[in-house]
């Protein structure tokens, strides 16, 4: 029962976050918010167009697991939307972060949770 409650909470948070970010400097959406062990997840990052934007960094972080990548941004002429696929996910609770770094040394970050179910502990 606890697992279902946690799943409902995570799903509600992610669904609500889909509407956030219209005026935010950066927003990230993770689909699905609950994935299967060794499955995939899609990260969609929206970055507000700003002349100061210079780098986009995304990270997936959890116990014993970490993936990240970074991309140069060309200020206001950079694309607004970026999509990434994370493959072969391990079981557990993961945090997904996206950060836009600016040439004035400021930055903005958005975070989402990703739950991966199944795996060796469920056999």
VOVO-434219 format. One record per residue: residue in three letters; x, y, z of N, C-alpha, C in turn. Coordinates in Angstrom, 1 decimal, padded with zeros to 4 digits, always signed. Atoms other than C-alpha are relative to their C-alpha. Layout:
+-----+--------+--------+--------+--------+--------+--------+--------+--------+--------+
:  aa :   n_px :   n_py :   n_pz :  ca_px :  ca_py :  ca_pz :   c_px :   c_py :   c_pz :
+-----+--------+--------+--------+--------+--------+--------+--------+--------+--------+
: Ala :      X :      Y :      Z :      X :      Y :      Z :      X :      Y :      Z :
...
+-----+--------+--------+--------+--------+--------+--------+--------+--------+--------+
//
This chain:
+-----+--------+--------+--------+--------+--------+--------+--------+--------+--------+
:  aa :   n_px :   n_py :   n_pz :  ca_px :  ca_py :  ca_pz :   c_px :   c_py :   c_pz :
+-----+--------+--------+--------+--------+--------+--------+--------+--------+--------+
: Unk : +000.8 : -001.2 : +000.0 : +000.0 : +000.0 : +000.0 : +000.9 : +001.3 : +000.0 :
: Unk : -000.9 : -001.2 : +000.0 : +002.9 : +002.4 : +000.8 : +000.5 : +000.3 : -001.3 :
: Unk : -000.6 : -000.2 : +001.3 : +004.3 : +001.8 : -002.6 : -001.0 : +000.7 : -000.9 :
: Unk : +001.0 : -000.6 : +000.8 : +001.0 : +002.8 : -004.3 : -000.2 : +001.5 : +000.4 :
: Unk : +000.2 : -001.4 : -000.5 : +000.7 : +005.9 : -002.1 : +001.2 : +000.9 : -000.6 :
: Unk : -001.2 : -000.7 : +000.5 : +004.3 : +006.9 : -003.1 : -000.1 : +000.3 : -001.5 :
: Unk : +000.2 : -000.1 : +001.5 : +003.5 : +006.2 : -006.8 : -001.0 : +001.1 : -000.3 :
: Unk : +001.0 : -001.0 : +000.2 : +000.4 : +008.4 : -006.6 : +000.5 : +001.4 : +000.2 :
: Unk : -000.6 : -001.3 : -000.3 : +002.3 : +011.3 : -005.0 : +001.0 : +000.4 : -001.1 :
: Unk : -000.9 : -000.4 : +001.0 : +005.1 : +011.2 : -007.5 : -000.7 : +000.3 : -001.3 :
: Unk : +000.7 : -000.3 : +001.2 : +002.7 : +011.0 : -010.4 : -000.7 : +001.3 : +000.0 :
: Unk : +000.7 : -001.3 : -000.2 : +000.7 : +014.0 : -009.1 : +001.0 : +001.1 : -000.1 :
: Unk : -001.0 : -001.0 : +000.1 : +003.9 : +016.0 : -008.7 : +000.4 : +000.2 : -001.4 :
: Unk : -000.5 : -000.1 : +001.4 : +005.1 : +015.3 : -012.2 : -001.1 : +000.6 : -000.9 :
: Unk : +001.1 : -000.6 : +000.8 : +001.7 : +016.0 : -013.7 : -000.2 : +001.5 : +000.2 :
: Unk : +000.1 : -001.4 : -000.3 : +001.5 : +019.3 : -011.9 : +001.1 : +000.8 : -000.6 :
: Unk : -001.2 : -000.7 : +000.5 : +005.0 : +020.2 : -013.1 : -000.1 : +000.2 : -001.5 :
: Unk : +000.1 : -000.2 : +001.4 : +004.0 : +019.8 : -016.7 : -000.6 : +001.4 : -000.4 :
: Unk : +000.5 : -001.4 : +000.2 : +002.1 : +023.1 : -016.4 : +000.8 : +001.1 : +000.5 :
: Unk : -000.9 : -001.0 : -000.5 : +004.8 : +024.9 : -014.5 : +001.1 : +000.3 : -001.1 :
: Unk : -001.1 : -000.3 : +000.9 : +007.7 : +026.5 : -016.3 : -000.2 : +000.9 : -001.2 :
: Unk : +000.3 : -000.9 : +001.2 : +006.0 : +028.7 : -018.9 : +000.8 : +001.3 : +000.1 :
: Unk : -000.8 : -001.2 : -000.2 : +007.8 : +031.7 : -017.4 : +001.3 : -000.3 : +000.7 :
: Unk : -001.2 : +000.4 : -000.7 : +010.6 : +029.8 : -015.7 : +001.2 : +000.0 : -001.0 :
: Unk : -001.2 : +000.1 : +000.9 : +014.2 : +030.0 : -017.0 : +000.3 : -001.4 : -000.5 :
: Unk : -000.2 : +001.4 : +000.5 : +014.3 : +026.2 : -017.2 : -001.1 : -000.9 : +000.7 :
: Unk : +000.9 : +000.9 : -000.6 : +011.9 : +023.4 : -016.7 : +000.2 : -001.4 : -000.6 :
: Unk : -000.3 : +001.4 : +000.4 : +012.2 : +019.6 : -017.0 : -001.2 : -000.8 : +000.2 :
: Unk : +001.1 : +001.0 : -000.1 : +009.6 : +016.9 : -017.7 : +000.6 : -001.4 : -000.2 :
: Unk : -000.5 : +001.4 : +000.1 : +010.3 : +013.2 : -017.1 : -001.2 : -000.9 : -000.3 :
: Unk : +001.1 : +000.9 : +000.4 : +008.2 : +010.6 : -018.9 : +000.6 : -001.4 : -000.3 :
: Unk : +001.0 : +000.0 : -001.0 : +007.3 : +008.2 : -017.6 : +000.6 : +000.4 : +001.3 :
: Unk : -000.5 : -000.3 : -001.3 : +007.6 : +009.3 : -014.0 : +000.3 : -001.2 : +000.8 :
: Unk : -000.3 : +001.4 : -000.6 : +007.6 : +005.6 : -013.0 : +000.3 : -000.9 : -001.1 :
: Unk : -000.5 : +000.8 : +001.1 : +009.6 : +003.4 : -015.2 : +000.3 : -001.4 : +000.5 :
: Unk : -000.3 : +001.3 : -000.4 : +010.4 : -000.3 : -015.2 : +001.6 : -000.2 : +000.0 :
: Unk : -001.4 : +000.4 : -000.2 : +013.8 : -001.8 : -014.2 : +000.6 : -000.3 : -001.4 :
: Unk : -000.7 : +000.1 : +001.3 : +016.2 : -001.6 : -017.2 : -000.8 : +000.6 : -001.1 :
: Unk : +000.8 : -000.7 : +001.0 : +013.6 : +000.5 : -019.0 : +000.7 : +001.4 : -000.3 :
: Unk : -000.5 : -001.3 : +000.5 : +014.0 : +004.0 : -020.5 : -000.9 : +001.1 : +000.5 :
: Unk : +000.7 : -001.2 : -000.3 : +012.9 : +007.5 : -019.6 : +000.4 : +001.1 : -001.0 :
: Unk : -000.3 : -001.1 : +000.9 : +012.6 : +010.6 : -021.8 : +000.0 : +001.3 : +000.9 :
: Unk : -000.1 : -001.3 : -000.7 : +013.7 : +014.0 : -020.4 : -000.2 : +001.0 : -001.1 :
: Unk : +000.3 : -001.2 : +000.8 : +012.3 : +017.1 : -022.0 : +000.3 : +001.2 : +000.8 :
: Unk : -000.4 : -001.2 : -000.7 : +014.0 : +020.3 : -021.0 : -000.4 : +001.2 : -000.9 :
: Unk : +000.4 : -001.2 : +000.7 : +012.6 : +023.7 : -021.9 : +000.9 : +001.1 : +000.6 :
: Unk : -000.8 : -001.1 : -000.5 : +015.0 : +026.7 : -021.6 : -000.5 : +001.3 : -000.6 :
: Unk : +000.5 : -001.4 : +000.5 : +013.8 : +030.3 : -021.8 : +001.1 : +000.6 : -000.8 :
: Unk : -001.0 : -000.7 : +000.8 : +015.5 : +032.2 : -024.5 : +000.6 : +001.2 : +000.7 :
: Unk : -000.6 : -001.1 : -000.8 : +018.0 : +034.6 : -022.9 : +001.4 : +000.1 : -000.6 :
: Unk : -001.4 : -000.3 : +000.5 : +021.2 : +036.2 : -024.3 : +001.1 : -000.5 : +000.9 :
: Unk : -001.1 : +000.4 : -000.9 : +023.1 : +035.2 : -021.2 : +000.2 : -001.5 : +000.1 :
: Unk : -000.1 : +001.5 : -000.1 : +022.5 : +031.4 : -021.5 : +001.2 : -000.5 : -000.8 :
: Unk : -001.2 : +000.5 : +000.6 : +025.7 : +029.6 : -022.2 : +000.2 : -001.5 : +000.1 :
: Unk : -000.2 : +001.4 : -000.1 : +025.4 : +026.0 : -021.0 : -001.3 : -000.7 : +000.6 :
: Unk : +001.1 : +000.8 : -000.5 : +022.7 : +023.4 : -020.4 : +000.6 : -001.3 : +000.5 :
: Unk : -000.5 : +001.2 : -000.6 : +023.5 : +020.5 : -018.0 : -001.2 : -000.8 : +000.5 :
: Unk : +001.1 : +000.8 : -000.6 : +021.2 : +017.6 : -017.2 : +000.7 : -001.2 : +000.7 :
: Unk : -000.5 : +001.1 : -000.9 : +021.8 : +014.9 : -014.5 : -001.1 : -000.9 : +000.4 :
: Unk : +000.9 : +001.0 : -000.6 : +020.2 : +011.7 : -013.4 : +000.9 : -000.6 : +001.1 :
: Unk : -000.8 : +000.4 : -001.1 : +021.4 : +010.8 : -009.9 : -000.8 : -000.8 : +001.0 :
: Unk : +000.6 : +000.9 : -001.0 : +020.6 : +008.0 : -007.5 : +001.1 : -000.8 : +000.7 :
: Unk : -000.9 : +000.8 : -000.7 : +022.2 : +005.5 : -005.2 : +000.8 : -000.9 : -000.9 :
: Unk : -000.8 : +000.8 : +000.9 : +025.0 : +003.9 : -007.2 : -000.2 : +000.3 : -001.4 :
: Unk : +000.3 : -000.3 : +001.4 : +023.9 : +005.6 : -010.4 : +000.2 : +001.5 : -000.2 :
: Unk : -000.1 : -001.4 : +000.4 : +024.9 : +008.8 : -012.1 : +000.2 : +000.1 : -001.5 :
: Unk : -000.3 : -000.3 : +001.5 : +024.6 : +010.1 : -015.7 : -000.2 : +001.5 : -000.1 :
: Unk : +000.2 : -001.4 : +000.3 : +025.0 : +013.6 : -017.0 : +000.6 : +000.3 : -001.4 :
: Unk : -000.6 : -000.5 : +001.3 : +025.8 : +015.6 : -020.1 : -000.2 : +001.5 : +000.0 :
: Unk : +000.1 : -001.4 : +000.1 : +026.3 : +019.2 : -021.0 : +000.1 : +000.5 : -001.4 :
: Unk : +000.0 : -000.5 : +001.4 : +025.7 : +021.3 : -024.1 : +000.2 : +001.5 : +000.0 :
: Unk : -000.2 : -001.4 : +000.1 : +026.8 : +024.7 : -025.1 : -001.3 : +000.7 : -000.6 :
: Unk : +001.2 : -000.8 : +000.5 : +024.0 : +027.3 : -025.7 : +000.5 : +001.3 : -000.6 :
: Unk : -000.4 : -001.2 : +000.7 : +024.2 : +030.2 : -028.0 : -001.0 : +001.1 : +000.3 :
: Unk : +000.8 : -001.1 : -000.4 : +022.3 : +032.7 : -026.0 : -001.5 : -000.1 : -000.4 :
: Unk : +001.4 : -000.1 : +000.4 : +018.8 : +033.8 : -027.2 : -000.2 : -000.7 : -001.3 :
: Unk : +000.3 : +000.7 : +001.3 : +019.3 : +032.0 : -030.6 : +000.1 : -001.5 : +000.2 :
: Unk : +000.0 : +001.4 : -000.2 : +019.6 : +028.6 : -029.0 : -001.4 : -000.6 : +000.0 :
: Unk : +001.4 : +000.6 : +000.0 : +016.7 : +026.1 : -029.3 : -000.6 : +000.1 : +001.4 :
: Unk : +000.7 : -000.1 : -001.2 : +014.1 : +026.3 : -026.6 : -000.2 : -001.4 : +000.6 :
: Unk : +000.4 : +001.4 : -000.5 : +013.4 : +022.5 : -026.3 : +001.2 : -001.0 : -000.3 :
: Unk : -001.0 : +001.1 : +000.2 : +015.8 : +019.6 : -025.8 : -000.6 : -001.3 : +000.5 :
: Unk : +000.6 : +001.3 : -000.4 : +014.9 : +015.9 : -025.5 : +001.2 : -001.0 : +000.1 :
: Unk : -001.0 : +001.0 : -000.2 : +017.1 : +013.2 : -024.1 : -000.6 : -001.3 : +000.4 :
: Unk : +000.5 : +001.3 : -000.4 : +016.6 : +009.4 : -023.6 : +001.0 : -000.6 : +000.9 :
: Unk : -000.8 : +000.7 : -000.9 : +018.0 : +007.7 : -020.6 : -000.4 : -001.5 : +000.0 :
: Unk : +000.3 : +001.4 : +000.2 : +018.3 : +004.0 : -021.1 : +000.6 : -000.9 : +001.1 :
: Unk : -000.5 : +001.0 : -001.0 : +018.8 : +000.9 : -018.9 : +000.1 : +000.5 : +001.4 :
: Unk : +000.1 : -000.6 : -001.3 : +017.6 : +002.5 : -015.7 : +000.1 : -001.1 : +001.1 :
: Unk : -000.1 : +000.9 : -001.2 : +018.5 : +000.8 : -012.3 : -001.3 : +000.2 : +000.8 :
: Unk : +001.1 : -000.1 : -000.9 : +015.8 : +000.2 : -009.7 : +000.3 : +001.0 : +001.1 :
: Unk : -000.1 : -001.0 : -001.1 : +015.2 : +002.9 : -007.1 : -000.6 : +001.3 : -000.3 :
: Unk : +000.4 : -001.4 : +000.1 : +014.5 : +006.5 : -006.6 : +001.1 : +000.9 : -000.6 :
: Unk : -001.0 : -000.9 : +000.6 : +016.4 : +008.9 : -008.9 : -000.5 : +001.4 : +000.0 :
: Unk : +000.3 : -001.4 : +000.1 : +016.6 : +012.6 : -009.0 : +000.5 : +000.5 : -001.4 :
: Unk : -000.3 : -000.5 : +001.3 : +016.6 : +014.3 : -012.4 : +000.1 : +001.5 : +000.1 :
: Unk : -000.2 : -001.4 : -000.1 : +018.1 : +017.8 : -012.7 : +000.4 : +000.6 : -001.3 :
: Unk : -000.4 : -000.7 : +001.2 : +018.5 : +020.3 : -015.5 : +000.4 : +001.4 : +000.5 :
: Unk : -000.5 : -001.3 : -000.4 : +020.5 : +023.5 : -015.1 : +000.5 : +000.8 : -001.2 :
: Unk : -000.5 : -000.9 : +001.0 : +021.1 : +026.5 : -017.3 : +001.0 : +000.9 : +000.7 :
: Unk : -001.0 : -000.9 : -000.5 : +024.3 : +028.4 : -016.7 : +000.1 : +001.2 : -000.9 :
: Unk : +000.0 : -001.3 : +000.8 : +024.7 : +032.0 : -017.8 : +001.4 : +000.6 : +000.1 :
: Unk : -001.3 : -000.7 : +000.1 : +027.6 : +034.2 : -018.7 : +000.3 : +001.0 : +001.1 :
: Unk : -000.1 : -000.8 : -001.2 : +027.0 : +036.3 : -015.6 : +000.2 : -000.8 : +001.3 :
: Unk : -000.2 : +000.9 : -001.1 : +027.8 : +033.3 : -013.4 : -001.2 : -000.4 : +000.8 :
: Unk : +001.2 : +000.4 : -000.6 : +024.2 : +032.9 : -012.4 : -000.5 : -001.3 : -000.7 :
: Unk : +000.6 : +001.2 : +000.6 : +022.2 : +029.7 : -013.0 : -001.3 : -000.3 : +000.6 :
: Unk : +001.3 : +000.4 : -000.4 : +018.8 : +028.2 : -012.7 : -000.1 : -001.5 : -000.2 :
: Unk : +000.1 : +001.5 : +000.0 : +017.9 : +024.5 : -011.9 : -001.5 : -000.4 : +000.2 :
: Unk : +001.3 : +000.7 : -000.3 : +014.7 : +022.4 : -012.1 : +000.3 : -001.4 : +000.3 :
: Unk : -000.2 : +001.4 : -000.4 : +014.4 : +019.0 : -010.5 : -001.4 : -000.8 : +000.0 :
: Unk : +001.2 : +000.9 : +000.0 : +012.0 : +016.0 : -010.8 : +000.5 : -001.3 : +000.5 :
: Unk : -000.3 : +001.3 : -000.5 : +011.8 : +012.6 : -009.3 : -000.3 : -001.0 : -001.1 :
: Unk : +000.3 : +001.1 : +000.9 : +011.9 : +009.3 : -011.2 : +000.1 : -001.2 : +000.8 :
: Unk : +000.1 : +001.3 : -000.7 : +010.9 : +006.0 : -009.7 : +000.2 : -001.1 : -001.0 :
: Unk : -000.2 : +001.2 : +000.9 : +012.2 : +002.8 : -011.3 : -000.3 : -001.2 : +000.9 :
: Unk : +000.5 : +001.1 : -000.8 : +010.4 : -000.3 : -010.1 : +000.4 : -001.3 : -000.7 :
: Unk : -000.4 : +001.3 : +000.5 : +011.2 : -004.0 : -010.5 : +001.5 : -000.2 : +000.3 :
: Unk : -001.4 : +000.3 : -000.2 : +014.7 : -005.5 : -010.6 : +000.2 : -001.2 : +000.9 :
: Unk : -000.3 : +001.2 : -000.7 : +016.5 : -008.2 : -008.6 : -000.7 : -000.1 : +001.3 :
: Unk : +000.6 : +000.1 : -001.3 : +015.0 : -007.3 : -005.2 : -001.5 : -000.5 : -000.1 :
: Unk : +001.4 : +000.4 : +000.1 : +011.5 : -008.2 : -006.6 : -000.2 : -001.4 : -000.5 :
: Unk : +000.1 : +001.4 : +000.5 : +012.3 : -011.7 : -007.8 : -000.2 : -001.0 : +001.1 :
+-----+--------+--------+--------+--------+--------+--------+--------+--------+--------+
//
